[in-house]
Each structure stands twice: as C-alpha cells, then as structure tokens.
Amino acid sequence: MNDLQISLPDNYATIKTASEAIHFSMPSDLQAGCLLRTLVASKPAGSFLELGTGTGLSLSWIVEGMDNDASVISIDNNETYLAIARKFFDNDKRVTIVCEDGNAWIRSNPYKQFDLVFADAWPGKYEAFEETLELIKPGGFYIIDDMSPQPNWPAGHELNVERLVNELEQRDDIRLTKMNWSTGLVIVTKIK
Ligand SMILES: C[S@@+](CC[C@H](N)C(=O)[O-])C[C@H]1O[C@@H](n2cnc3c(N)ncnc32)[C@H](O)[C@@H]1O
C-alpha cells in the first residue's frame, strides 16, 4: 500500500519544472492527481470541468485518464499560469483552456453538465458553490482537495472549510466520503 510510487502522466515533469521556474506555489499533490486520473477513467466519453488550471499539473492527470471521446474544460484567471498549460494542451482537441473569472464562467454556463468537476479554486468551492453542483450530472463526481489544514491557508480559512463540509454533509442530493489522505480530499457523487 505504498502510494509514493505513482506513475506520472506524460508532460508532468516538464510542466512541474516550468511551474517551479515561475514559482507557482499552489500545485495539487500526486495523490490527488492519481485519484483524478482514476475517476476520470471511469467515465468513457466523459465531459470534465476543472476550476483552477494553474499551470496544468492536475490537468495532465485528468487528460491522461480521458479516452479519445472525452473532453475537458479548464478555467483559470491567470494567463501567466495558463501560458504553461497551453504549451502542453493547446494541440489536444479534447482540451479547452479558458482564461476567465471562474464565478463568471460558472454563472454564464448554467446548462452545461459534467461527469466530474475538480474545484481547485475559490469559484466552485467557496464561491458559486450551489451553481457548481448544478453543473454535475447524476452519478457524476465533485472533487475537492486542501480540506485538511495546510501551511499556506490564510488566517481563519478553517472556518470556510468547516462551513463547506457542513453544507455538503447536510445535502440530500449527494453521497460523500471525506478522506484524511493527500491534502484532505472530499469525494462527492451527485445522486439527483
Ligand atoms: C490551487 S491553484 C490550482 C492548482 C492546479 N489545479 C494544479 O493542480 O496545479 C488555484 C488556481 O485558481 C486560480 N484562481 C484564483 N481565483 C480565481 C478565479 N476567481 N477565477 C479563476 N481562477 C482563479 C489561480 O490563478 C490558481 O491558478
């Protein structure tokens, strides 16, 4: 059960080097990436949404889980970060990278439906939360990480996390599992 020897996606090491060169300080970890790849692979011809592309590290896991008929939209509002992701994924017709405020994108696409949403930015997690859950198909996944205390949390952030977990636990349209693993993951499946 050693989970430290994870096979990395194509491009991962190169994206990581480019991310370090610009001092990108918010990458998701290998465990979260590996879980994303596994869940994405469970949805043949799936459609996926990532909120918070960063430099494309988690996107590389999502893309590696996808089959030829699958597609992913990945949103970030920082073009410097996205420039790195674009270098690796712009030639892949299954991948759409959008530079836009996540809340604005969520609110202007209320009819889209996804098999999995990885919410790795405030939009979709601490903002526009209800609207984001509406974007997930019944049977689809909502994945969040960084739910256990992290050194880079701003002061008082634990209250946001507690509120979000409480909100999730009170819903009757999902099933959830809290995992004290990686940076603290919550795996949610929509049931309605
Ligand atoms: C935790 S990082 C994403 C890390 C990335 N998923 C990875 O695995 O490397 C959060 C990202 O959210 C982006 N972000 C912050 N506020 C945003 C907003 N309002 N709309 C869109 N993206 C936002 C940041 O630019 C940052 O790249």
The ligand as a Gaussian input file, in Angstrom:
#p B3LYP/6-31G(d) Opt

LIG

0 1
 C       -4.754000      25.725000      -6.162000
 S       -4.378000      26.577000      -7.642000
 C       -4.746000      25.403000      -8.908000
 C       -3.720000      24.329000      -8.967000
 C       -3.853000      23.389000     -10.132000
 N       -5.152000      22.764000     -10.192000
 C       -2.752000      22.353000     -10.016000
 O       -3.013000      21.197000      -9.705000
 O       -1.589000      22.685000     -10.166000
 C       -5.744000      27.676000      -7.769000
 C       -5.840000      28.405000      -9.086000
 O       -7.044000      29.163000      -9.076000
 C       -6.839000      30.326000      -9.831000
 N       -7.869000      31.298000      -9.441000
 C       -7.933000      32.038000      -8.314000
 N       -9.030000      32.811000      -8.313000
 C       -9.686000      32.522000      -9.472000
 C      -10.891000      32.997000     -10.064000
 N      -11.662000      33.898000      -9.437000
 N      -11.253000      32.514000     -11.251000
 C      -10.489000      31.587000     -11.901000
 N       -9.340000      31.107000     -11.386000
 C       -8.944000      31.566000     -10.187000
 C       -5.412000      30.747000      -9.501000
 O       -4.868000      31.542000     -10.527000
 C       -4.721000      29.409000      -9.346000
 O       -4.056000      29.047000     -10.528000

